[in-house]
Amino acid sequence: MAKSFEFLTEALRRLPGVGPKSAQRMAFHLLQHDREGAAMLSRALYQAVEQVHHCALCNTFTETEICDTCADESRDKCQLCVVETPADQAMIESTLTYKGLYFVLMGRLSPLDGIGPKDIHLEKLLARAADGVVEEVVLATNFTNEGEATAHYISEMLKARGLAVTRLARGVPVGGELEYVDAGTIARAMLDRRST
């Protein structure tokens, strides 16, 4: 095969859940049946990589210095919800039950994988949570072992500084990830959150 085809196949394998055969099928499809779609995908990826960066306040993805949520004056600035990913933030937003602000960790603590507090921006979270405006930090990390460990670590860190910390209620299934949980379950968990 041509080196360009092999490079495309390897690039597609970087997507989650895509193995060698699936990547090869995608590459063949794009080149054989949808060259226009391949070009559009290429332009979209390039544009996203060039223009999308982290919000200066909440760490989510945005094309501006401060994301739309942080810039929204109607949001409750006394509440700060901590999530692992922008996908988790989007799921909570879809429930229409939470009107506060967010902080997106872009991961979770996982010592076995070499991911520590600095890797998930905990210093930035601490500065945001201790700004004198935030009164409650809602921990909405996933109910996986790593998510629970992350929530516990953050809870201890924030409570030591006198901040009120709550955790999503257990309506979200243990081992579940917010991105895949239905909006009704997340809404109930948000409304029934508890102190940690």
Order of alpha helices (4+ residues) and beta strands (2+ residues): alpha-alpha-alpha-beta-beta-alpha-beta-alpha-beta-alpha-beta-alpha-beta-alpha-beta
